[in-house]
Amino acid sequence: MPLRPDGRLNHDLMPGEKGPQDACGVFGVWAPGEEVAKLSYFGLYALQHRGQESAGIATSNGDQILVYKDMGLVSQVFDETALNALTGHIALGHCRYSTTGGVTWENAQPTLGPTASGTVALGHNGNLINSAELVDLVAERYGAQRRGELARGNTTDTALITALLAGDADHTLETTALEVLPRLRGAFSLVFMDESTLYAARDPQGVRPLVLGRLERGWVVASETPALDIVGASYVRDVEPGELICIDAEGLRSTRFATAERASCVFEYVYLARPDHTLNGRSVHAARVEMGRVLAREHPVEADLVIATPESGTPAAIGYATESGIPFGQGLTKNAYVGRTFIQPSDTLRQLGIRLKLNPLRENVRGKRLVVVDDSIVRGNTQRALIRMLREAGAAEVHVRISSPPVKWPCFYGIDFASRAELIANGLGVEEIGQSLGADSLGYISTEGMITATEQPASQLCAACFTGKYPIELPEDDRLGKHLLEQAELPLGAPEDGLSSLTVSAGGAGALDHP
């Protein structure tokens, strides 16, 4: 079983298993007189579930931008010394899961690049689908020689945005952003900054979340509302799809760069977002509980106990139990510290697989007819091992209920599923999947039931991973792909010394050195 680059064992500790990986978390703060780096640190703590591969924070004191980033969890990357060195009144933070570009230090965020009047640092949650087109645009505007992050070997769509924001002497960063943002296609919730201003922008579909909060002495933008709570900021509103927000000494101003065509990701409600997040006015926890209620109505079964696959299946399991009248109980105990080891398991331990993460409460499940509620099935390896484990613990029956429909299609907007060929629902029907898992029965919530639970209009949600209907038209297959920008034939020349395009006065040179 391979180790992930941050030392965490891979998803659910199952051989070959790859579950739905989160997007990224972004956080920005403009607050004179506050310790903005520490605010960003705690904000990223609240967003750690969205990305665990790398973390970084950029700060500005009005004259210079500094960036500190590295591979690993927020708690692994930063200590008191690093945070104390990041001074200023503006900060942005990022925790990454890679959806474009490999898992390397060069691809960690925030990115840093030159502009006509200074420096821009940028964090991105989402995934662009027109990166190939943007590569051509960068080459057309700035020549074939790679500059900034691209020259340093950064192979992300975020580096392309950073390169395009360079602009020219006749335009401010704000003006350049208003020209560049409409050219981006796909999902992007951006937080970026120059030496004096914090910016936030969201794609016209609003695929990924982004919220605005108020501090007593400043403003905060973040991927989710729990990041506002943890730093004591009050929620003001969502950043609107197609909106650019600018925050500086003059206050906050908002500009539209595109008409909103809402298509928020429904999988945020199912799994990605924290349950204490409020998304488009709807409590994520409440939506998940309601999905469980709907699931109980759509797929009832006679059973003795409803249990959840911790932790993501718990709200839906509570909803299922409430609606069905079957008692809810704990059938599985989770090891809260698993995934923090650099020790690779032996072949014997690998055979035990999921037992490193979950173990049954034998006295609770022995002789019981169980309803096991989970949020999704991707390949099915985890559920198969879980069912076998529950049967070995003495469960009389195991009925699996899933609070999302079958995942059949890849996501191009910021979720990294297994490939389409690896998705179990592509090759098998529901009954066949149940047999493959070893379940006595299997029931998925309907797409309509899931959407109803979100309390959002179906026309304003993206459910492409379930339906195959993509709200943002996709380019040809050969112009898509996680490693598109790592292809040698791109019209940007070979990577060279990226520091040559940044000067010390721009505040960038020292910040690009590896910690």
VOZA-847110 format. One line per 3 residues: their letters; for each residue x, y, z of C-alpha. Coordinates in pm, 1 decimal, always signed. Layout:
N
a) X Y Z ~ ...
This chain:
515
mpl) +0.0 +0.0 +0.0 ~ +163.7 +325.9 -105.5 ~ +217.0 +612.6 +130.6
rpd) +71.0 +948.7 +47.6 ~ +328.9 +1228.3 +24.2 ~ +231.5 +1368.7 +363.3
grl) +288.8 +1034.6 +531.0 ~ -79.9 +953.7 +566.8 ~ -191.9 +611.8 +458.8
nhd) -427.2 +618.1 +163.8 ~ -806.1 +642.5 +177.0 ~ -968.0 +413.1 +434.5
lmp) -649.2 +206.0 +452.6 ~ -778.6 -36.4 +191.9 ~ -544.9 -174.7 -76.4
gek) -615.8 +5.9 -402.2 ~ -906.8 +198.5 -255.1 ~ -952.6 +559.4 -360.0
gpq) -1252.2 +740.2 -225.5 ~ -1378.9 +1083.5 -323.5 ~ -1098.4 +1323.0 -238.5
dac) -1184.0 +1669.7 -123.6 ~ -1113.4 +1984.0 -316.4 ~ -902.7 +2249.1 -134.4
gvf) -954.0 +2497.7 +142.4 ~ -891.9 +2873.1 +104.5 ~ -888.1 +3143.1 +370.2
gvw) -815.1 +3515.9 +354.4 ~ -810.8 +3793.1 +611.3 ~ -768.5 +4172.4 +599.8
apg) -733.8 +4296.3 +957.5 ~ -489.5 +4571.4 +1063.4 ~ -370.8 +4521.4 +1419.8
eev) -447.6 +4148.7 +1425.7 ~ -209.8 +3851.9 +1404.6 ~ -330.3 +3760.1 +1058.5
akl) -95.7 +3462.6 +1010.7 ~ -230.7 +3297.4 +1325.2 ~ -587.8 +3371.8 +1220.3
syf) -511.1 +3202.0 +889.0 ~ -353.3 +2906.8 +1068.9 ~ -667.5 +2845.6 +1273.6
gly) -887.1 +2907.6 +970.3 ~ -695.8 +2639.2 +780.8 ~ -736.6 +2406.1 +1079.3
alq) -1112.2 +2434.7 +1029.7 ~ -1069.1 +2357.4 +658.6 ~ -817.1 +2073.1 +691.9
hrg) -1076.6 +1817.5 +573.6 ~ -1070.8 +1979.1 +228.9 ~ -704.8 +1902.8 +162.4
qes) -423.0 +1729.6 +347.5 ~ -135.6 +1721.3 +96.4 ~ +17.8 +2062.8 +157.8
agi) -48.4 +2389.3 +338.5 ~ +72.1 +2745.8 +303.8 ~ +18.5 +3102.6 +422.9
ats) +109.2 +3434.4 +257.9 ~ +115.2 +3766.0 +441.9 ~ +168.5 +4129.2 +345.9
ngd) +276.7 +4423.8 +559.3 ~ +189.3 +4674.0 +285.7 ~ +535.5 +4669.5 +129.3
qil) +630.5 +4304.7 +97.7 ~ +461.4 +3965.4 +58.7 ~ +606.3 +3659.0 +230.3
vyk) +497.3 +3299.1 +166.7 ~ +562.8 +2992.8 +380.5 ~ +440.7 +2655.2 +254.9
dmg) +533.4 +2288.0 +272.8 ~ +398.7 +1937.5 +229.3 ~ +180.5 +1790.1 +503.1
lvs) -98.0 +1888.2 +740.3 ~ -142.7 +2240.3 +874.1 ~ -10.5 +2128.8 +1214.4
qvf) +295.5 +1969.7 +1049.8 ~ +383.0 +2267.0 +829.9 ~ +357.8 +2552.5 +1080.1
det) +499.2 +2619.7 +1422.9 ~ +512.2 +2930.3 +1639.1 ~ +841.2 +3046.3 +1485.1
aln) +712.4 +3026.2 +1128.4 ~ +389.9 +3208.1 +1213.1 ~ +569.7 +3484.3 +1403.4
alt) +783.1 +3551.7 +1094.7 ~ +471.6 +3605.6 +880.0 ~ +384.2 +3960.8 +980.7
ghi) +144.5 +4208.5 +827.2 ~ -224.0 +4299.9 +807.8 ~ -328.1 +4083.7 +510.3
alg) -299.9 +3706.4 +487.0 ~ -424.5 +3417.9 +279.4 ~ -398.9 +3048.9 +355.3
hcr) -446.1 +2731.3 +155.3 ~ -463.2 +2356.9 +221.6 ~ -441.0 +2142.3 -90.0
yst) -567.3 +1825.4 -242.3 ~ -434.6 +1801.3 -597.7 ~ -685.2 +1800.6 -885.9
tgg) -450.9 +1947.2 -1150.0 ~ -76.5 +1886.1 -1125.8 ~ +118.6 +1635.8 -920.8
vtw) +171.9 +1621.7 -547.1 ~ +493.7 +1824.4 -519.9 ~ +626.4 +2114.0 -315.0
ena) +637.9 +2326.6 -631.5 ~ +260.5 +2281.9 -668.4 ~ +177.9 +2377.8 -309.2
qpt) -11.9 +2704.5 -259.7 ~ -34.2 +2999.7 -222.0 ~ +135.1 +3066.9 -554.4
lgp) +343.1 +3381.2 -598.0 ~ +394.9 +3585.9 -911.4 ~ +497.5 +3928.4 -1038.4
tas) +255.4 +4197.7 -1146.7 ~ +323.3 +4528.0 -1320.9 ~ +322.1 +4707.8 -984.0
gtv) +425.6 +4443.7 -731.3 ~ +344.5 +4085.1 -639.8 ~ +36.7 +3862.6 -632.1
alg) -15.2 +3561.2 -403.3 ~ -306.4 +3331.4 -481.8 ~ -499.1 +3031.8 -342.4
hng) -747.5 +2830.6 -548.3 ~ -1024.9 +2586.7 -461.7 ~ -1170.5 +2410.4 -764.1
nli) -1049.5 +2296.4 -1103.1 ~ -1039.4 +2469.5 -1442.1 ~ -1142.0 +2282.5 -1756.4
nsa) -981.3 +2516.2 -2011.1 ~ -620.4 +2495.3 -1889.0 ~ -495.2 +2401.8 -2236.6
elv) -654.1 +2718.2 -2375.5 ~ -502.3 +2924.3 -2092.5 ~ -156.4 +2782.6 -2167.4
dlv) -191.0 +2921.6 -2520.0 ~ -306.8 +3255.9 -2379.6 ~ -7.3 +3281.3 -2143.0
aer) +230.9 +3203.9 -2431.4 ~ +57.8 +3457.3 -2655.9 ~ +71.9 +3736.2 -2397.7
yga) +404.1 +3677.0 -2227.3 ~ +607.0 +3464.9 -2468.1 ~ +718.3 +3103.7 -2472.0
qrr) +968.7 +3140.5 -2188.4 ~ +812.9 +3031.6 -1863.4 ~ +793.8 +3292.2 -1588.9
gel) +731.2 +3287.9 -1214.3 ~ +567.1 +2972.0 -1079.3 ~ +557.8 +2806.9 -1423.1
arg) +933.9 +2847.1 -1453.9 ~ +982.7 +2685.4 -1114.1 ~ +805.4 +2369.0 -1228.5
ntt) +453.7 +2443.9 -1100.9 ~ +213.8 +2238.7 -1315.9 ~ -121.5 +2353.4 -1178.5
dta) -406.7 +2553.3 -1328.3 ~ -349.0 +2790.1 -1034.4 ~ -5.8 +2878.9 -1175.5
lit) -172.4 +2970.3 -1505.1 ~ -411.0 +3208.3 -1328.8 ~ -117.9 +3361.5 -1141.9
all) +75.1 +3408.6 -1467.8 ~ -221.9 +3576.5 -1637.6 ~ -261.9 +3819.8 -1346.8
agd) +81.6 +3969.6 -1425.6 ~ -91.9 +4227.7 -1644.0 ~ +87.6 +4536.1 -1768.8
adh) +188.9 +4881.1 -1648.8 ~ -136.1 +5039.6 -1772.4 ~ -362.9 +4823.0 -1554.6
tle) -402.8 +4762.3 -1182.5 ~ -431.9 +4407.6 -1049.8 ~ -804.1 +4465.4 -999.9
tta) -847.7 +4571.6 -1363.6 ~ -640.1 +4277.8 -1483.9 ~ -846.1 +4037.4 -1271.4
lev) -1170.2 +4169.3 -1419.8 ~ -1029.4 +4094.4 -1765.8 ~ -884.1 +3750.2 -1676.7
lpr) -1162.6 +3602.2 -1461.3 ~ -1422.5 +3581.8 -1743.3 ~ -1170.0 +3375.1 -1942.7
lrg) -1153.6 +3103.2 -1677.1 ~ -1388.5 +2809.1 -1724.1 ~ -1465.2 +2550.4 -1462.3
afs) -1474.3 +2576.8 -1084.8 ~ -1276.8 +2843.9 -903.8 ~ -1315.1 +2997.2 -562.7
lvf) -1011.3 +3225.1 -545.0 ~ -851.4 +3425.6 -266.5 ~ -558.1 +3641.6 -376.8
mde) -371.5 +3948.7 -262.3 ~ -114.8 +4206.4 -357.8 ~ +79.5 +4420.8 -113.0
stl) -222.6 +4631.9 -15.3 ~ -546.5 +4454.7 -110.7 ~ -724.1 +4124.5 -45.0
yaa) -937.4 +3982.5 -328.7 ~ -1195.8 +3703.0 -348.8 ~ -1367.0 +3570.2 -661.1
rdp) -1605.3 +3286.2 -742.1 ~ -1689.7 +3127.1 -1077.0 ~ -2027.2 +3211.5 -1237.8
qgv) -2168.1 +2869.6 -1143.4 ~ -2057.1 +2893.3 -779.3 ~ -1952.7 +2527.7 -791.7
rpl) -1732.4 +2546.2 -481.2 ~ -1832.7 +2740.4 -168.3 ~ -1686.5 +3075.2 -58.9
vlg) -1818.4 +3292.3 +224.7 ~ -1756.7 +3643.3 +357.5 ~ -1725.1 +3722.4 +728.0
rle) -1672.7 +4029.7 +945.2 ~ -1420.3 +4078.3 +1222.3 ~ -1433.3 +4367.9 +1465.8
rgw) -1131.3 +4516.6 +1287.9 ~ -1146.1 +4356.5 +946.3 ~ -1284.8 +4104.6 +700.0
vva) -1248.0 +3732.0 +637.0 ~ -1320.8 +3512.1 +333.3 ~ -1318.7 +3134.1 +361.8
set) -1431.0 +2814.7 +193.0 ~ -1673.5 +2727.9 +474.2 ~ -1850.4 +2900.6 +763.2
pal) -1673.4 +2695.3 +1038.7 ~ -1351.9 +2877.2 +944.1 ~ -1529.5 +3204.5 +1027.1
div) -1648.8 +3064.5 +1358.9 ~ -1304.1 +2950.1 +1469.0 ~ -1154.0 +3301.6 +1429.4
gas) -1454.0 +3482.5 +1580.5 ~ -1583.5 +3631.1 +1255.7 ~ -1954.6 +3674.0 +1195.8
yvr) -2103.3 +3541.2 +872.7 ~ -2208.8 +3821.5 +637.4 ~ -2303.9 +3640.1 +315.1
dve) -2179.6 +3405.7 +46.5 ~ -1949.1 +3546.1 -218.7 ~ -2182.9 +3551.5 -516.4
pge) -2114.8 +3347.9 -832.1 ~ -1945.5 +3577.0 -1085.1 ~ -1842.2 +3829.5 -817.8
lic) -1503.6 +3987.1 -742.3 ~ -1463.0 +4135.5 -394.1 ~ -1178.6 +4378.5 -312.2
ida) -1087.2 +4474.1 +45.9 ~ -835.8 +4747.0 +130.7 ~ -796.2 +5057.9 +345.4
egl) -1089.7 +5218.4 +163.1 ~ -1323.0 +4935.3 +266.3 ~ -1498.3 +4659.8 +71.7
rst) -1616.7 +4691.7 -286.8 ~ -1783.3 +4440.5 -513.7 ~ -1782.3 +4404.7 -891.7
rfa) -1956.1 +4159.5 -1121.9 ~ -1734.2 +3999.9 -1386.4 ~ -1999.0 +3751.8 -1508.4
tae) -2369.2 +3676.7 -1480.8 ~ -2450.1 +3411.5 -1221.8 ~ -2552.5 +3072.4 -1365.5
ras) -2575.8 +2875.4 -1040.6 ~ -2466.8 +2511.2 -1039.5 ~ -2340.6 +2443.5 -686.1
cvf) -2186.5 +2100.4 -623.3 ~ -2444.1 +1871.5 -460.3 ~ -2162.0 +1648.9 -330.4
eyv) -2067.7 +1929.1 -91.4 ~ -2396.5 +1851.2 +86.3 ~ -2340.9 +1475.1 +69.1
yla) -1979.4 +1450.7 +185.7 ~ -1728.0 +1727.7 +114.9 ~ -1833.9 +2010.7 +345.9
rpd) -1817.6 +1996.7 +723.5 ~ -2158.9 +1919.5 +878.0 ~ -2147.9 +2250.4 +1069.3
htl) -2116.3 +2448.1 +744.5 ~ -2411.2 +2648.2 +614.3 ~ -2422.8 +2618.5 +235.0
ngr) -2651.5 +2842.5 +30.2 ~ -2855.2 +2904.6 +344.8 ~ -2897.4 +2532.8 +421.7
svh) -2735.1 +2355.5 +716.7 ~ -2522.6 +2073.5 +575.1 ~ -2597.2 +1859.5 +882.0
aar) -2970.4 +1914.0 +841.7 ~ -2947.1 +1823.7 +471.5 ~ -2765.9 +1498.7 +555.1
vem) -3018.9 +1405.7 +823.1 ~ -3298.2 +1466.7 +573.1 ~ -3118.9 +1248.8 +316.5
grv) -3135.3 +970.9 +575.8 ~ -3506.6 +1028.3 +624.4 ~ -3566.3 +1012.2 +249.9
lar) -3352.8 +698.7 +228.5 ~ -3568.2 +530.2 +494.9 ~ -3883.0 +611.0 +299.4
ehp) -3736.0 +498.7 -32.0 ~ -3564.3 +182.0 +98.1 ~ -3731.3 +52.3 +415.5
vea) -3619.5 -276.3 +572.7 ~ -3698.2 -475.1 +887.1 ~ -3397.8 -447.1 +1116.8
dlv) -3292.1 -416.6 +1480.1 ~ -3028.2 -142.5 +1468.7 ~ -2917.2 +144.2 +1245.8
iat) -2543.2 +215.2 +1253.4 ~ -2324.7 +459.7 +1062.3 ~ -1989.8 +432.4 +892.4
pes) -1807.8 +695.2 +1104.3 ~ -1805.2 +983.6 +1069.4 ~ -1949.0 +1085.0 +734.7
gtp) -2245.5 +847.4 +750.3 ~ -2364.0 +953.4 +1095.6 ~ -2612.8 +1234.6 +1015.4
aai) -2786.7 +1026.0 +747.6 ~ -2796.1 +726.0 +983.1 ~ -2965.8 +941.8 +1247.0
gya) -3220.5 +1051.4 +985.7 ~ -3280.7 +691.5 +875.4 ~ -3334.1 +578.3 +1234.0
tes) -3568.2 +867.0 +1313.9 ~ -3784.3 +808.4 +1006.3 ~ -3790.1 +427.6 +1028.9
gip) -3833.2 +397.1 +1404.7 ~ -3540.0 +154.2 +1419.2 ~ -3304.7 +240.8 +1707.8
fgq) -2980.8 +419.1 +1621.3 ~ -2671.1 +285.1 +1790.6 ~ -2294.4 +259.5 +1768.8
glt) -2176.2 -49.7 +1589.0 ~ -1827.8 +61.1 +1493.1 ~ -1546.8 +229.3 +1685.7
kna) -1312.2 +456.8 +1492.7 ~ -944.1 +502.8 +1569.1 ~ -917.7 +881.5 +1572.4
yvg) -540.4 +880.5 +1521.3 ~ -504.4 +651.9 +1223.7 ~ -341.7 +801.4 +916.3
rtf) -75.1 +990.5 +1109.0 ~ +195.1 +726.3 +1064.9 ~ +488.9 +697.5 +827.9
iqp) +519.4 +324.8 +900.2 ~ +408.2 +109.5 +608.0 ~ +200.5 -191.2 +721.5
sdt) +330.3 -543.9 +670.5 ~ +152.6 -789.4 +441.5 ~ -23.0 -934.9 +744.4
lrq) -149.5 -596.3 +859.4 ~ -248.0 -506.3 +505.2 ~ -478.5 -806.8 +499.3
lgi) -655.3 -663.9 +802.3 ~ -715.2 -347.3 +600.0 ~ -999.1 -147.4 +744.5
rlk) -944.5 -282.1 +1100.1 ~ -668.1 -23.5 +1134.3 ~ -941.0 +239.9 +1115.5
lnp) -1265.4 +76.4 +1233.0 ~ -1347.1 -205.5 +1471.5 ~ -1690.6 -347.2 +1554.0
lre) -1857.4 -330.5 +1895.4 ~ -1929.7 -700.8 +1909.0 ~ -2179.2 -685.2 +2194.8
nvr) -2386.4 -429.0 +1999.4 ~ -2395.8 -607.6 +1663.6 ~ -2397.9 -976.7 +1761.5
gkr) -2722.0 -1140.5 +1648.3 ~ -2862.3 -809.9 +1515.4 ~ -3014.4 -725.1 +1179.5
lvv) -2816.8 -412.9 +1090.1 ~ -2880.8 -116.3 +863.0 ~ -2538.0 +30.5 +779.2
vdd) -2558.5 +386.5 +643.1 ~ -2274.6 +543.1 +443.0 ~ -2250.0 +854.9 +224.8
siv) -2123.0 +697.7 -100.0 ~ -1973.2 +392.6 -267.1 ~ -1684.6 +444.7 -507.9
rgn) -1499.7 +118.3 -570.4 ~ -1667.7 -76.7 -293.4 ~ -1352.7 -220.7 -133.0
tqr) -1413.9 -47.2 +199.6 ~ -1780.4 -149.9 +222.2 ~ -1696.1 -509.0 +125.6
ali) -1438.6 -535.8 +404.6 ~ -1672.2 -363.9 +650.8 ~ -1958.0 -606.6 +581.5
rml) -1726.7 -905.4 +620.1 ~ -1601.9 -763.2 +950.0 ~ -1956.2 -712.4 +1083.5
rea) -2052.9 -1066.6 +990.1 ~ -1743.9 -1201.4 +1166.1 ~ -1857.5 -1004.4 +1471.9
gaa) -2186.8 -1193.9 +1465.6 ~ -2427.5 -967.8 +1273.2 ~ -2730.2 -1168.9 +1158.3
evh) -2803.3 -946.3 +854.8 ~ -2632.1 -646.3 +699.0 ~ -2844.0 -406.4 +491.7
vri) -2648.3 -121.6 +331.5 ~ -2807.8 +216.6 +265.7 ~ -2626.9 +495.9 +79.8
ssp) -2725.3 +863.6 +111.1 ~ -2617.6 +950.3 -244.4 ~ -2702.7 +791.2 -580.3
pvk) -2455.4 +561.5 -760.3 ~ -2139.2 +752.3 -859.8 ~ -2097.1 +684.5 -1232.9
wpc) -1915.9 +984.5 -1378.4 ~ -1588.2 +1167.2 -1308.7 ~ -1580.0 +1520.5 -1170.7
fyg) -1387.8 +1787.2 -1361.9 ~ -1470.8 +2065.2 -1115.4 ~ -1250.2 +1985.6 -816.4
idf) -1328.8 +1638.2 -677.6 ~ -1083.7 +1360.2 -754.7 ~ -1284.4 +1037.1 -781.0
asr) -1145.4 +705.8 -901.2 ~ -1140.5 +676.6 -1281.6 ~ -1470.4 +593.7 -1450.9
ael) -1355.2 +239.9 -1526.3 ~ -1291.2 +185.7 -1153.9 ~ -1632.5 +308.9 -1033.6
ian) -1825.3 -0.8 -926.1 ~ -2161.8 +146.4 -1032.2 ~ -2047.1 +167.0 -1395.9
glg) -2018.1 -206.1 -1445.0 ~ -2287.5 -339.5 -1213.7 ~ -2652.3 -278.1 -1130.8
vee) -2765.3 -207.1 -774.1 ~ -2853.5 -570.1 -698.2 ~ -2524.9 -689.7 -845.5
igq) -2331.0 -432.9 -639.1 ~ -2506.4 -556.1 -325.7 ~ -2410.1 -913.7 -407.1
slg) -2052.0 -806.8 -478.3 ~ -2033.0 -634.6 -138.4 ~ -2184.1 -931.0 +41.3
ads) -2481.9 -729.3 +167.3 ~ -2826.3 -875.9 +231.5 ~ -2969.6 -572.3 +54.1
lgy) -2848.7 -240.9 -89.4 ~ -3037.8 +81.8 -140.1 ~ -2923.1 +415.8 -280.7
ist) -3114.0 +738.9 -235.2 ~ -3268.9 +868.6 -557.5 ~ -3120.0 +1174.9 -724.8
egm) -3450.9 +1354.3 -671.5 ~ -3458.2 +1261.9 -302.6 ~ -3102.5 +1380.0 -249.6
ita) -3169.8 +1713.6 -419.1 ~ -3494.1 +1764.1 -224.7 ~ -3298.1 +1725.9 +99.6
teq) -3069.2 +2016.3 +4.7 ~ -3370.3 +2251.9 -32.4 ~ -3207.1 +2391.7 -348.3
pas) -3364.1 +2405.0 -695.3 ~ -3238.6 +2116.6 -910.5 ~ -3157.2 +2370.7 -1182.8
qlc) -2906.2 +2539.1 -948.6 ~ -2709.7 +2226.2 -854.3 ~ -2439.0 +2025.7 -1027.7
aac) -2502.4 +1650.2 -995.7 ~ -2281.4 +1548.2 -1288.4 ~ -2104.4 +1267.8 -1097.3
ftg) -2444.1 +1099.0 -1062.1 ~ -2614.9 +1200.2 -1386.9 ~ -2337.9 +1268.4 -1639.7
kyp) -2495.0 +1609.1 -1716.1 ~ -2216.7 +1868.2 -1687.9 ~ -2335.3 +2228.9 -1637.7
iel) -2009.8 +2372.1 -1781.3 ~ -1940.9 +2230.3 -2125.8 ~ -1625.2 +2018.9 -2135.2
ped) -1349.6 +2044.7 -2396.5 ~ -1213.7 +1746.2 -2590.6 ~ -1064.7 +1464.9 -2382.0
drl) -709.1 +1539.7 -2494.4 ~ -737.1 +1890.5 -2346.6 ~ -838.7 +1761.9 -2002.0
gkh) -652.9 +1569.4 -1734.9 ~ -485.2 +1605.6 -1397.6 ~ -135.6 +1600.4 -1550.7
lle) -211.0 +1811.9 -1858.6 ~ +43.4 +2081.2 -1768.0 ~ +320.0 +1825.9 -1720.6
qae) +324.7 +1744.3 -2092.0 ~ +650.7 +1844.6 -2259.5 ~ +493.7 +1970.0 -2581.5
lpl) +314.1 +2266.8 -2423.6 ~ +406.1 +2603.8 -2583.3 ~ +580.1 +2744.9 -2276.7
gap) +937.0 +2628.1 -2319.3 ~ +1140.2 +2441.9 -2061.0 ~ +1129.4 +2538.7 -1692.3
edg) +1410.1 +2773.5 -1594.8 ~ +1493.8 +2979.1 -1288.2 ~ +1159.3 +3113.4 -1175.0
lss) +1315.2 +3355.5 -931.0 ~ +1454.4 +3565.3 -1214.7 ~ +1113.0 +3716.8 -1278.1
ltv) +1073.3 +3830.2 -917.5 ~ +1285.1 +4091.5 -746.5 ~ +1353.0 +4137.5 -377.3
sag) +1170.4 +4469.0 -387.2 ~ +860.1 +4287.2 -508.8 ~ +873.1 +4077.3 -194.5
gag) +902.8 +3746.3 -369.3 ~ +1257.5 +3610.1 -387.3 ~ +1312.6 +3479.1 -35.6
ald) +957.8 +3350.3 -8.9 ~ +1011.9 +3103.8 -293.0 ~ +1293.4 +2915.6 -120.6
hp) +1206.4 +2570.8 +8.7 ~ +1168.7 +2576.1 +390.8
